[in-house]
Amino acid sequence: MDGEEVSLQIQDTPCVSLQDDAEGLYCQEQINRSIYWADGYVLVFSITDISSYRTIQPLYQHIRRIHPSGNIPVILVRTGVHSCE
């Protein structure tokens, strides 16, 4: 990046379990640990699975609660088959 070599560590956290209730958002402990140490995030959802899309917003809000400065990059990636018919 910018002429310098950069090392990336990817932490895959499949099957994120999120619950929204009166007391706020609860994430699995592994997800919370990943959110605290990460320097950036890639949130992936499938256009063929609406539940994966619905998970993105609360997960993004949870990330912003942990990193309120907003200086952490978040990339949203859409996957799946898309046909323009």
Backbone as ProteinMPNN parsed JSONL, in Angstrom:
{"seq_chain_A": "MDGEEVSLQIQDTPCVSLQDDAEGLYCQEQINRSIYWADGYVLVFSITDISSYRTIQPLYQHIRRIHPSGNIPVILVRTGVHSCE", "coords_chain_A": {"N_chain_A": [[0.849, -1.159, 0.0], [0.66, 2.147, -0.895], [3.276, 1.927, -1.877], [4.501, 0.423, 0.07], [5.031, -2.734, 1.686], [2.385, -4.611, 3.018], [0.972, -6.469, 5.644], [-1.702, -8.665, 6.096], [-4.159, -9.978, 8.293], [-6.706, -12.208, 8.198], [-9.736, -12.669, 9.776], [-12.093, -14.952, 9.884], [-15.409, -15.036, 10.685], [-17.794, -16.91, 10.66], [-21.352, -17.555, 10.679], [-22.416, -15.639, 12.501], [-23.947, -14.879, 15.497], [-26.47, -12.903, 16.457], [-28.415, -10.953, 18.671], [-31.104, -8.851, 19.135], [-32.344, -6.936, 21.669], [-34.107, -5.449, 24.484], [-31.977, -4.648, 26.054], [-29.9, -4.203, 24.352], [-27.412, -5.122, 21.905], [-26.163, -8.401, 21.598], [-23.265, -10.237, 21.124], [-21.448, -13.146, 20.08], [-18.729, -14.223, 22.113], [-16.282, -14.643, 20.743], [-16.636, -13.102, 18.434], [-16.784, -10.537, 19.554], [-14.145, -10.292, 20.592], [-12.713, -10.271, 18.19], [-13.68, -7.918, 17.026], [-12.697, -5.966, 18.777], [-9.827, -6.044, 18.439], [-9.344, -5.607, 15.753], [-8.265, -3.693, 12.878], [-9.77, -2.901, 10.811], [-12.707, -3.749, 8.848], [-14.477, -6.191, 6.966], [-17.55, -6.683, 5.853], [-19.666, -9.184, 4.854], [-22.343, -10.147, 2.777], [-24.987, -12.132, 1.361], [-26.77, -11.834, -1.655], [-28.68, -13.648, -2.15], [-29.57, -14.548, 0.247], [-31.503, -13.297, 2.49], [-31.398, -13.108, 5.276], [-28.69, -12.941, 5.85], [-28.132, -10.403, 4.937], [-29.702, -8.887, 6.674], [-28.271, -9.167, 9.007], [-26.094, -7.507, 8.759], [-26.539, -4.69, 9.367], [-27.052, -4.507, 12.311], [-24.612, -5.613, 13.13], [-22.75, -3.814, 12.071], [-23.518, -1.521, 13.534], [-22.819, -2.397, 16.082], [-20.04, -2.621, 15.828], [-19.452, 0.107, 15.505], [-20.199, 1.038, 18.028], [-18.218, -0.063, 19.609], [-15.968, 1.075, 18.47], [-16.183, 4.118, 18.498], [-15.06, 6.421, 17.341], [-15.067, 6.277, 14.6], [-12.964, 6.017, 12.867], [-12.163, 3.614, 11.84], [-11.933, 1.56, 9.042], [-14.69, 0.204, 7.174], [-15.796, -2.224, 5.021], [-18.271, -3.154, 2.762], [-19.384, -6.079, 1.309], [-21.032, -7.601, -1.324], [-22.28, -10.735, -2.203], [-23.115, -13.522, -4.345], [-25.37, -14.739, -6.907], [-26.358, -12.68, -9.512], [-28.756, -11.584, -11.694], [-29.526, -9.713, -14.524], [-32.296, -9.392, -15.693]], "CA_chain_A": [[0.0, 0.0, 0.0], [1.491, 3.35, -1.024], [4.66, 1.53, -2.09], [5.013, -0.365, 1.187], [4.439, -4.044, 1.878], [1.436, -4.648, 4.124], [0.562, -7.808, 6.038], [-3.089, -8.718, 6.547], [-4.652, -11.182, 8.939], [-8.152, -12.292, 7.997], [-10.439, -13.44, 10.811], [-13.405, -15.33, 9.382], [-16.328, -15.308, 11.786], [-19.067, -17.33, 10.067], [-22.506, -17.851, 11.545], [-22.512, -14.656, 13.576], [-25.246, -14.931, 16.152], [-26.786, -11.599, 17.039], [-29.756, -10.817, 19.214], [-31.49, -7.491, 19.472], [-33.383, -6.916, 22.692], [-34.199, -4.177, 25.192], [-30.698, -4.287, 26.654], [-28.897, -3.956, 23.327], [-26.956, -6.184, 21.021], [-25.259, -9.379, 22.173], [-22.486, -10.985, 20.145], [-20.642, -14.219, 20.63], [-17.469, -13.716, 22.673], [-15.255, -14.64, 19.696], [-16.892, -11.948, 17.57], [-16.379, -9.343, 20.301], [-12.679, -10.212, 20.617], [-12.276, -9.88, 16.847], [-14.03, -6.515, 16.805], [-11.811, -5.11, 19.58], [-8.437, -5.954, 17.982], [-9.231, -5.364, 14.311], [-7.992, -2.348, 12.368], [-10.716, -2.695, 9.718], [-13.709, -4.8, 8.763], [-15.141, -6.509, 5.712], [-18.826, -7.32, 6.162], [-20.091, -9.87, 3.631], [-23.692, -10.693, 2.777], [-25.397, -12.756, 0.106], [-28.033, -11.309, -2.191], [-29.636, -14.759, -2.204], [-29.926, -14.91, 1.621], [-31.914, -12.042, 3.123], [-30.986, -13.077, 6.682], [-27.301, -12.471, 5.922], [-28.209, -8.947, 4.772], [-30.273, -8.316, 7.908], [-27.251, -9.229, 10.048], [-25.088, -6.473, 8.521], [-26.786, -3.425, 10.073], [-26.73, -4.562, 13.742], [-23.186, -5.87, 13.31], [-22.097, -2.526, 11.824], [-23.795, -0.659, 14.692], [-22.025, -2.924, 17.191], [-18.66, -2.19, 15.556], [-19.36, 1.551, 15.775], [-20.254, 1.249, 19.48], [-16.909, -0.425, 20.15], [-15.018, 2.047, 17.901], [-17.05, 5.271, 18.224], [-14.408, 7.511, 16.608], [-15.377, 6.152, 13.181], [-11.738, 6.01, 12.075], [-11.898, 2.249, 11.411], [-12.625, 1.317, 7.767], [-15.629, -0.901, 7.051], [-16.105, -2.487, 3.618], [-19.436, -4.0, 2.595], [-19.234, -6.91, 0.112], [-22.223, -8.347, -1.71], [-21.96, -11.945, -2.955], [-24.281, -14.258, -4.863], [-25.64, -14.642, -8.335], [-27.259, -11.578, -9.83], [-29.109, -11.609, -13.11], [-30.183, -8.458, -14.97], [-33.323, -9.747, -16.675]], "C_chain_A": [[0.901, 1.229, 0.0], [2.969, 3.002, -1.131], [5.27, 0.714, -0.971], [4.298, -1.699, 1.263], [3.571, -4.026, 3.131], [1.053, -6.098, 4.388], [-0.867, -7.742, 6.563], [-3.366, -10.033, 7.251], [-6.165, -11.158, 8.809], [-8.741, -13.188, 9.081], [-11.838, -13.718, 10.285], [-14.288, -15.698, 10.567], [-17.688, -15.698, 11.214], [-20.13, -17.555, 11.125], [-22.552, -16.924, 12.751], [-23.89, -14.766, 14.194], [-25.456, -13.614, 16.879], [-28.211, -11.626, 17.561], [-29.975, -9.356, 19.533], [-32.572, -7.58, 20.54], [-33.33, -5.58, 23.416], [-32.868, -3.725, 25.769], [-29.598, -4.073, 25.616], [-28.508, -5.202, 22.568], [-25.988, -7.106, 21.745], [-24.564, -10.126, 21.052], [-21.767, -12.118, 20.839], [-19.315, -13.628, 21.088], [-16.362, -13.654, 21.618], [-15.414, -13.434, 18.772], [-16.445, -10.67, 18.274], [-14.863, -9.194, 20.341], [-12.146, -9.753, 19.262], [-12.545, -8.402, 16.587], [-13.08, -5.596, 17.567], [-10.418, -4.97, 18.978], [-8.293, -5.558, 16.531], [-8.977, -3.899, 13.982], [-8.912, -1.99, 11.208], [-11.621, -3.904, 9.599], [-14.194, -4.955, 7.333], [-16.396, -7.281, 6.098], [-19.384, -7.885, 4.859], [-21.511, -10.383, 3.805], [-24.012, -11.255, 1.403], [-26.705, -12.151, -0.368], [-29.087, -12.404, -2.311], [-30.068, -15.214, -0.815], [-30.229, -13.64, 2.4], [-31.489, -11.978, 4.589], [-29.538, -12.621, 6.824], [-27.253, -10.951, 5.764], [-28.719, -8.287, 6.051], [-29.275, -8.314, 9.059], [-26.272, -8.058, 9.942], [-25.324, -5.212, 9.358], [-26.509, -3.516, 11.579], [-25.257, -4.835, 14.008], [-22.391, -4.584, 13.092], [-22.303, -1.579, 13.018], [-22.98, -1.105, 15.907], [-20.559, -2.521, 17.037], [-18.497, -0.718, 15.899], [-19.495, 1.864, 17.268], [-18.898, 0.952, 20.114], [-15.84, 0.559, 19.686], [-15.787, 3.322, 17.528], [-16.387, 6.4, 17.426], [-14.708, 7.456, 15.114], [-14.162, 6.124, 12.287], [-11.368, 4.626, 11.548], [-12.643, 2.008, 10.091], [-13.524, 0.085, 7.821], [-15.989, -1.021, 5.575], [-17.271, -3.454, 3.574], [-19.3, -4.74, 1.262], [-20.503, -7.703, -0.11], [-21.784, -9.548, -2.545], [-23.254, -12.569, -3.468], [-24.439, -14.028, -6.347], [-26.642, -13.532, -8.547], [-27.516, -11.599, -11.331], [-29.877, -10.342, -13.442], [-31.21, -8.784, -16.055], [-34.46, -8.766, -16.611]], "O_chain_A": [[1.812, 1.328, 0.822], [3.818, 3.684, -0.556], [6.441, 0.344, -1.048], [3.112, -1.797, 0.948], [3.968, -3.497, 4.169], [0.836, -6.866, 3.451], [-1.204, -6.876, 7.37], [-2.862, -11.08, 6.846], [-6.825, -10.217, 9.249], [-8.3, -14.32, 9.275], [-12.677, -12.818, 10.244], [-13.943, -16.576, 11.358], [-18.633, -14.911, 11.273], [-19.835, -17.722, 12.308], [-22.71, -17.375, 13.885], [-24.895, -14.747, 13.483], [-24.713, -13.263, 17.796], [-29.095, -12.244, 16.968], [-29.12, -8.705, 20.134], [-33.6, -8.226, 20.336], [-32.595, -4.68, 23.012], [-32.656, -2.527, 25.955], [-28.46, -3.785, 25.987], [-29.211, -6.213, 22.598], [-25.085, -6.634, 22.436], [-25.219, -10.599, 20.123], [-21.507, -12.06, 22.041], [-18.834, -12.648, 20.518], [-15.583, -12.701, 21.605], [-14.424, -12.819, 18.377], [-15.8, -9.817, 17.664], [-14.344, -8.095, 20.145], [-11.228, -8.935, 19.199], [-11.716, -7.715, 15.99], [-12.696, -4.547, 17.048], [-9.863, -3.871, 19.0], [-7.193, -5.198, 16.111], [-9.408, -2.994, 14.697], [-8.834, -0.881, 10.678], [-11.345, -4.957, 10.174], [-14.308, -3.981, 6.589], [-16.315, -8.398, 6.608], [-19.555, -7.158, 3.881], [-21.853, -10.972, 4.83], [-23.383, -10.895, 0.408], [-27.637, -11.974, 0.416], [-30.26, -12.114, -2.548], [-30.847, -16.16, -0.693], [-29.321, -12.984, 2.911], [-31.24, -10.886, 5.098], [-29.191, -11.979, 7.815], [-26.425, -10.288, 6.387], [-28.212, -7.241, 6.457], [-29.424, -7.529, 9.996], [-25.68, -7.663, 10.946], [-24.393, -4.718, 9.994], [-25.783, -2.667, 12.097], [-24.705, -4.351, 14.996], [-21.46, -4.296, 13.844], [-21.363, -0.916, 13.455], [-22.505, -0.267, 16.674], [-19.915, -2.125, 18.008], [-17.506, -0.335, 16.521], [-18.951, 2.868, 17.728], [-18.481, 1.638, 21.047], [-14.904, 0.848, 20.431], [-16.014, 3.571, 16.344], [-17.089, 7.256, 16.887], [-14.616, 8.475, 14.429], [-14.298, 6.198, 11.066], [-10.349, 4.484, 10.872], [-13.852, 2.226, 10.021], [-13.18, -0.933, 8.422], [-16.43, -0.055, 4.952], [-17.263, -4.468, 4.272], [-19.124, -4.118, 0.215], [-20.993, -8.388, 0.789], [-21.004, -9.399, -3.486], [-24.349, -12.179, -3.063], [-23.729, -13.227, -6.954], [-27.652, -13.449, -7.848], [-26.58, -11.629, -12.13], [-30.783, -9.951, -12.706], [-30.989, -8.47, -17.225], [-35.428, -8.892, -17.362]]}, "name": "protein", "num_of_chains": 1, "seq": "MDGEEVSLQIQDTPCVSLQDDAEGLYCQEQINRSIYWADGYVLVFSITDISSYRTIQPLYQHIRRIHPSGNIPVILVRTGVHSCE"}
